[in-house]
Amino acid sequence: MENKRSQQGKVAVVTGSSSGIGFETSLLLARKGYTYATMRNLNKSQKINDVVEKENLPLKVLQLDVTDDKSVKDAIRQITDESSRIDVLVNHAGYGVMGAVEDLSLDQFKSQFETNFFGVIRVTKEVIPIMRNQGNGNIINVSSIGGKIGLLLNSAYISSKFAIEGLSESMRYDWNNLE
């Protein structure tokens, strides 16, 4: 696995790879020769590891909890120690809380934002200096149609995705003007 990654010379990091879009994105990138898949709970890694083994993909699965500073720092440090670079970051980790504003607690809103919004910021802040130092890189923040329109009983989730849309648009200007 390590030889394939170093021959390709490209490294992608995908958060939230235990299921859904993160899972499929990790496999798509691995089939192109590069990727690290990360997830909060490695107990959920069997499915992706089975595909990696079956297809002999250059995918390494690491623990990374986007809500935990140390977890993020440790995972990014391990990746750069092994690969010396990060070319692509796909911020996918997230989940949805359902309910009307008056039915959800403030803690539920905070938890939703901690994962879906602040998790993106936490990982991105660790990766940007690496990309800037190497002279390039791409950051993809996965949002949702919920980042563009409101939906019934989804106020916590929708507001976190609207925040991602605003963050992503502003980051684009920051990134282009700081190069």
N, C-alpha and C positions, 0 to 999 in steps of 0.2 A: 504494500500500500504506500509506504513512504517514498519508494522510488518513482511511482507514477506521479505523485504530487510534486516532487522536486524536478522531474523531467518537464512537467508542464510549466512550472514556475508561477502559477497563479493560485491564489487562495481566496475562497469565498467562505464567509461565516454566515450561517442562517440561524436565527433564534427561533424558538418555538417549533422545533422539528419533530416533535413526537406524533403529530397528526396534521391533517388538513393541508393547507397551502404550504406551510413550512416543511412538512414531510415530503410533499411532491417536489417542491423547489430544491430541497437538498438532493434528492435523487436525480433530478434533471441536471443540476450542476455537476454532480458526481459522474454522471454519464458523459459529460463533456471534459472530465479529467481533473476536476478540482472541487474541493469543498470541505468544510467542517460543518457538521450538524450539531446544534446545541439544544439542550432541553433542561428544564428545571428538575425533572424527575427521571433519572436514568433507569428506573424500573419500567419505564414505558419505551425503552430503546430496542426491545427484542424484535419488533416488526421491521424497523429500519435496518437493524443489523442482519436480519435474515435476508433481506434484499441485497445488501452489500456483499454478503458472503456468496449468495447465489450468482450474482452478476460480476463478482470480483471487482468491485468499485473502490476507488481511492478515497473513501469516505471515513472520516474519523468522528465518532460521536463523543461529545464532551458535555459535562454538567455545566450549565450556566443558568442561574436564576436571575432574570432581569431586575428583580426587586431587591437584590442583595449586592451591595457595593463590592464586597470581598469576592463573591462568586464571579462577578463580571471581571474584575481585575485579574483574578487567578486564571480564568479561561482565556482571556485575551493575552495574558503573559505566556501561557503555555503554547498558544498558537504561534505567537511571534518567536518564541524560543525554538520551536520546531521548524517554522517555515520562513522566518525573517521578514514577513510581509503580510498584509491583508489587502487584497485587490477589490473585493466586493463585500459589503455588509448588507444583509437582508434582515431588517428588523421586522420579524413576523410575530413574535410572541404576543399573545393576548387572549382575552376571554370576554364573555359577555354576561352582564347582570341584567336580568329583566325585571321590570316593575315601573310603576308610576313614581314620580318624584316623591309624593307624600307617603308612599309605601316603602321606600328604600331608606335605610339609615345613612347618615353622613359617613359612617365607617365603610359602608358598601360603596359609596361614591369614591371615597379615598382609595380603597383597595382597587377599584376599577381603574382609576387614574394612575395608581402606582405601577401597575403592570402595563397597561396599554399606552400610557403617555410617558411617565417618568422612566419607565424601562427603556424606551427608545432613546431618551436623552442620556441615560446612564451608559448604555452600550456605545452610542455614537460618540460621546465625549472620550471614551477610552480609545476608539478607533481613529478618530480624526487626526490626532498627532502622528500616528503611524503612517497614514495615507499621505499626509502633508510632507512628512520626512522622506518618503519614497517618491514623491512627486506626482502621484496620481492615486485614483481610487474612485469607486462608485458606492453610494449609499442609497439603498432602496427601502423606503418606509412603507410597509403594507398597511393600507387603510381599509376602507370599505365604502360601499354606497352610503353607509351610515355616516360617513364623513362629509356628505353633501346634502342629505335630506334627513329630516326627522321621521321617526316611526313610532307608532303606538307602543307604549310600555317598554321603551328602550332608552330612556333619558340618560342613564349613566353611561351605557355603551356608546350611544350616539355622541354625547358631548366629548367623550375621550377621543373618538375618531375625528370629530371636527377639530379638536386640538392638534391632532397629528397632521391634518391637512394644513393648518396654519403654520405649524412648526416646519413642515417640509418645504412649504413655499418660501418661508423666510430663510431657511438653511440654504436653499438654492442660491439666493442672492448673496448670503454670507460667503458661501464656498466660492462662487464665481468672482467675488470682489477681493478675496484674500489670497488668491493664488499668485 
